[in-house]
Amino acid sequence: FRSNNVLYKSAWKSQFLSGLMMPIMQFVGNLGYAGVAISGGILAIKNVITIGDIQAFIQYVKNFTQPIQQIAQVANQLQSMAAASERVFEFLDEEEEDITVENPVKPDHIEGSVEFSHVHFGYNPDQIIINDFSAKVKPGQQVAIVGPTGAGKTTMVKLLMRFYDVNSGTIKVSGHDIRKITRESLRDNYGMVLQETWIKNGTVRDNISIGKPEATDTEIIEAAKLTHSWEFIRRLPKGLDTMLNEDSLSQGQKQLLCIARLMLLKPPVLILDEATSSIDTRTESIVQKGMDNLMKGRTVFVIAHRLSTIRNSDAIIVLEHGKIIERGDHKDLIKQKGTYYQLYTGKLELS
């Protein structure tokens, strides 16, 4: 609230002052014209100067004041430009992210085991938001991370993907500290389904095979059938050769295409970040069938908006202020009647 109030006052003051600038400059310019006309008239009556001299002087005054008025008109734009340039240069001055790792580990095969050990993290070092997070996930397990708004659910996914590195503690994948694995090779073993879908301008075939351009039509169709997206693809005018853009498909159909992409890649670790929260309940049941086939035999991390979709998870971790306050399966957590029970029954808000 305080930040919004400061922003409101600053924006109001900025608009007010920038709006005053032009009228003030025009008023000053008009005063100059009046002064030239009065003083010139007096001097003309006394035969000191001629009418032509007055006309020329008025033109000189106009030529002088017009650029000043134009500068005043763009003064607010110059201020916005200066503020924007500060942000640009601040970004350019940031240290480059380490792309390579000294003596990197190159695991031949990642089977999907993940271990968080006493993880502490904060976007600012003096503001820790993940406190002593520890958990072990076996290959093929489905783990759901839930909690109220600001609990740190999405932050855990960012740490797992190495968008950020932990302040202390370790995250291990298949027994290897992820900081010893290059980001590229680490992320090659992850697949993500997000709430927001992305479709590029191209054919259905191009959209499914983004991560595996060399895939054959047989592989693409098999992936589409397993994820229940083939049912609508075969009804399109040209099937796999149908050209798509952002408006060609419904939200549910886009989500099914995104799931088909991952089915083609078959990554050992899946991350589902509120993947079905933006679609209706009927479409969700179809998408859920596709995801069920995708999740078979894979380690899955689910950030759920609708808790009904995680009832069959092997483990549910409840976060609050970056700490694990409850863990167990659905039945155990309901029996405890703690935070998860309140979230499930709607007594607490879930992000």
C-alpha positions in Angstrom: 0.0 0.0 0.0 2.8 2.4 0.9 4.6 1.8 -2.4 1.4 2.3 -4.4 0.7 5.5 -2.5 4.3 6.8 -3.2 3.9 5.9 -6.9 0.5 7.7 -7.0 1.8 10.9 -5.5 4.9 10.9 -7.7 3.0 10.2 -10.9 0.4 12.9 -10.0 3.1 15.5 -9.3 5.0 14.5 -12.5 1.9 14.9 -14.7 0.8 18.1 -13.0 4.2 19.8 -13.4 4.8 18.6 -17.0 1.3 19.8 -17.9 2.1 23.3 -16.4 5.3 23.7 -18.3 3.8 24.4 -21.8 1.2 26.9 -20.7 3.8 28.8 -18.6 6.1 29.1 -21.5 3.4 30.3 -23.8 2.3 32.9 -21.2 5.9 34.2 -20.9 6.2 34.3 -24.7 3.0 36.3 -25.0 4.2 38.7 -22.3 7.2 39.2 -24.5 5.0 40.0 -27.5 3.0 42.5 -25.4 6.2 44.1 -24.1 7.6 44.5 -27.7 4.3 45.9 -29.0 3.9 48.5 -26.2 7.5 49.6 -26.1 7.8 49.5 -29.9 4.6 51.6 -30.2 5.9 54.2 -27.9 9.2 54.4 -29.8 7.4 54.5 -33.1 5.3 57.5 -31.9 8.5 59.3 -31.0 9.9 58.5 -34.5 12.8 56.5 -33.0 12.0 53.3 -34.9 9.7 52.4 -37.7 6.8 49.9 -37.9 9.1 47.5 -39.8 11.5 47.5 -37.0 8.7 46.4 -34.6 7.6 43.7 -37.0 11.2 42.4 -37.3 11.7 42.4 -33.5 8.5 40.5 -32.9 9.7 37.9 -35.4 13.1 37.6 -33.6 11.3 37.1 -30.3 9.2 34.4 -31.8 12.3 32.6 -33.3 13.9 32.8 -29.9 11.0 31.6 -27.7 9.7 28.8 -30.1 12.6 26.4 -29.5 12.4 27.0 -25.7 8.7 26.1 -25.9 9.4 22.9 -27.8 12.0 21.9 -25.2 9.5 22.5 -22.5 7.0 20.3 -24.4 9.4 17.3 -24.4 10.8 17.9 -21.0 8.7 15.2 -19.4 9.8 12.8 -22.2 13.4 13.6 -21.5 12.9 12.8 -17.8 11.3 9.5 -18.7 14.2 8.8 -21.1 16.7 9.5 -18.3 14.9 7.2 -15.9 14.7 4.4 -18.5 18.4 4.8 -19.4 19.3 4.4 -15.7 17.6 1.0 -15.7 19.2 0.0 -18.9 22.7 0.8 -17.8 22.0 -0.8 -14.4 21.1 -4.0 -16.3 24.2 -3.7 -18.5 26.4 -3.3 -15.5 25.2 -6.5 -13.9 27.7 -9.3 -13.8 27.4 -12.0 -16.4 25.9 -15.3 -15.3 28.4 -18.1 -15.2 27.7 -20.2 -18.2 30.4 -22.8 -17.7 31.4 -24.8 -14.7 34.9 -25.7 -13.8 35.4 -29.4 -14.2 31.6 -30.0 -14.9 29.9 -33.3 -14.1 28.4 -35.0 -17.1 26.1 -37.6 -15.9 25.4 -40.3 -18.5 21.8 -40.7 -17.3 19.6 -38.8 -14.9 17.0 -41.2 -13.5 15.1 -38.5 -11.6 16.1 -38.6 -8.0 16.2 -35.1 -6.4 17.4 -34.2 -3.0 17.1 -30.8 -1.3 19.5 -30.5 1.7 19.1 -27.6 4.1 18.5 -25.1 1.3 18.5 -21.4 2.2 17.8 -18.7 -0.4 16.8 -15.1 -0.8 16.7 -12.9 -3.8 18.5 -10.4 -1.6 21.0 -11.9 0.8 19.6 -10.1 3.8 16.0 -11.3 3.1 15.9 -15.1 3.2 12.7 -16.5 1.8 13.5 -20.2 1.8 14.6 -21.4 5.2 16.2 -24.8 5.8 14.2 -26.7 3.0 15.1 -30.4 3.0 13.3 -33.1 1.0 14.2 -36.3 -0.9 12.3 -37.3 -4.0 12.8 -40.8 -5.4 12.7 -41.5 -9.2 9.2 -41.7 -10.5 7.6 -40.0 -7.5 5.0 -37.2 -7.9 5.6 -34.4 -5.4 3.2 -31.5 -5.0 4.2 -28.2 -3.5 1.4 -26.1 -2.1 1.0 -23.2 0.2 -0.6 -19.7 0.5 0.5 -16.7 -1.5 4.2 -15.9 -1.1 5.1 -19.2 0.5 8.0 -19.8 -1.9 6.5 -22.5 -4.2 7.7 -21.0 -7.6 11.0 -20.0 -6.0 11.7 -23.7 -5.4 11.2 -24.4 -9.1 13.5 -21.6 -10.0 16.2 -23.0 -7.8 15.7 -26.5 -9.3 16.1 -25.1 -12.8 19.2 -23.1 -11.7 17.7 -19.8 -12.6 19.2 -18.9 -9.2 21.8 -20.6 -7.1 21.1 -21.4 -3.4 22.7 -19.2 -0.7 23.6 -22.3 1.3 22.7 -25.9 1.3 22.6 -28.2 -1.8 20.3 -29.5 -4.4 21.3 -32.8 -5.9 19.9 -34.5 -9.0 20.8 -38.2 -9.4 23.4 -37.6 -6.6 25.2 -34.7 -8.3 25.2 -31.1 -7.0 23.4 -29.1 -9.7 26.0 -26.4 -9.3 28.6 -28.9 -10.7 26.4 -29.5 -13.8 26.2 -27.0 -16.6 22.9 -25.2 -16.9 22.4 -26.5 -20.4 22.9 -30.2 -19.7 20.9 -29.8 -16.5 17.9 -28.3 -18.2 18.0 -30.8 -21.0 16.7 -33.3 -18.4 13.7 -31.1 -17.4 10.4 -30.6 -19.0 8.0 -27.8 -17.9 4.3 -27.2 -18.4 3.3 -23.7 -17.4 0.0 -21.9 -16.9 0.7 -19.7 -19.9 1.0 -21.6 -23.2 3.2 -20.6 -26.1 2.4 -21.4 -29.8 4.7 -20.2 -32.6 3.6 -19.3 -36.1 4.1 -22.5 -38.0 2.6 -25.9 -38.6 1.3 -28.3 -35.9 4.3 -30.5 -36.7 6.7 -27.6 -36.1 5.1 -26.8 -32.8 5.3 -30.3 -31.4 8.8 -31.0 -32.6 10.4 -27.7 -31.3 12.6 -29.6 -28.9 13.3 -32.5 -31.3 13.4 -31.2 -34.9 14.5 -34.5 -36.3 11.4 -36.4 -35.0 9.5 -38.4 -37.6 5.8 -38.1 -38.2 5.3 -41.5 -36.6 6.9 -40.3 -33.4 4.9 -37.0 -33.4 1.6 -38.8 -33.9 2.4 -41.3 -31.2 3.2 -38.5 -28.8 0.0 -36.7 -29.8 -2.1 -39.8 -29.2 -0.6 -40.5 -25.8 -1.4 -36.9 -24.7 -5.0 -36.9 -26.2 -4.1 -34.1 -28.6 -4.4 -36.2 -31.8 -8.2 -36.2 -31.4 -8.4 -32.5 -32.4 -5.2 -32.4 -34.6 -6.7 -35.0 -37.0 -9.8 -32.8 -37.3 -7.8 -29.7 -38.4 -8.0 -28.9 -42.2 -4.5 -30.2 -43.0 -3.7 -32.2 -39.9 0.0 -31.9 -38.9 0.5 -29.5 -41.8 -2.1 -27.0 -40.5 -0.6 -23.5 -40.0 -1.1 -22.2 -36.5 -0.9 -18.8 -34.7 -1.8 -17.7 -31.2 -5.5 -17.4 -32.1 -5.9 -20.7 -34.0 -6.5 -23.0 -31.0 -8.4 -22.9 -27.7 -6.5 -22.6 -24.4 -7.0 -26.3 -23.7 -5.8 -27.4 -27.2 -2.7 -25.2 -26.7 -2.0 -26.9 -23.4 -2.3 -30.3 -25.0 0.2 -29.3 -27.7 2.6 -28.2 -25.0 2.2 -31.6 -23.3 2.8 -33.4 -26.6 6.1 -31.6 -27.0 7.3 -33.0 -23.7 6.0 -36.5 -24.5 8.2 -36.4 -27.6 11.2 -35.4 -25.6 10.5 -37.8 -22.6 12.5 -35.9 -20.0 13.2 -37.7 -16.7 12.0 -34.8 -14.5 8.8 -32.8 -15.1 7.7 -29.5 -13.5 4.0 -28.5 -13.7 3.5 -25.0 -12.6 -0.3 -24.5 -12.3 -0.6 -26.1 -15.7 -4.5 -26.4 -15.6 -5.5 -23.3 -13.6 -6.4 -21.2 -16.7 -8.8 -23.7 -18.3 -12.3 -24.8 -17.5 -13.1 -28.0 -15.5 -14.4 -30.0 -18.5 -11.2 -29.2 -20.6 -9.1 -29.9 -17.5 -10.2 -33.5 -17.4 -9.0 -34.0 -20.9 -5.7 -32.2 -20.3 -5.3 -34.2 -17.1 -5.5 -37.5 -19.0 -2.7 -36.3 -21.3 -0.6 -35.3 -18.3 -1.2 -38.6 -16.6 0.3 -40.4 -19.5 3.2 -38.0 -19.6 3.9 -38.4 -15.9 4.2 -42.2 -15.9 7.6 -43.3 -14.8 8.9 -39.7 -14.3 9.7 -37.6 -11.3 7.2 -34.8 -11.2 7.0 -31.6 -9.2 3.6 -30.0 -9.2 2.6 -26.5 -8.1 -1.1 -26.8 -7.9 -3.8 -24.1 -8.0 -6.6 -26.7 -7.8 -5.8 -29.1 -5.0 -8.2 -31.7 -6.4 -5.6 -32.4 -9.1 -2.9 -33.5 -6.6 -4.9 -35.9 -4.4 -3.0 -38.9 -5.9 0.4 -37.4 -5.4 3.0 -39.6 -3.6 3.9 -36.7 -1.3 2.6 -33.2 -0.7 4.8 -30.5 0.8 3.1 -27.6 2.4 5.2 -24.4 2.5 4.6 -21.3 4.6 7.1 -18.4 4.6 9.7 -20.7 3.0 9.5 -23.4 5.6 8.0 -26.9 5.4 5.2 -27.0 7.9 3.5 -30.2 6.8 4.3 -33.1 4.5 2.6 -36.4 3.7 0.0 -37.7 1.3 -3.5 -36.3 0.9 -5.3 -38.6 3.4 -2.7 -38.0 6.1 -2.8 -34.2 5.7 -6.6 -34.1 5.7 -6.6 -36.0 9.0 -4.1 -33.6 10.6 -6.6 -30.7 9.9 -3.7 -28.2 9.6 -2.8 -25.7 6.9 -3.4 -28.2 4.0 -6.8 -29.0 5.3 -7.7 -25.3 5.5 -6.4 -24.7 1.9 -8.3 -27.7 0.6 -11.5 -26.6 2.3 -11.1 -23.0 1.1 -10.4 -21.5 4.5 -7.1 -20.1 3.3 -6.3 -18.5 -0.1 -4.0 -20.4 -2.5 -2.0 -18.7 -5.2 
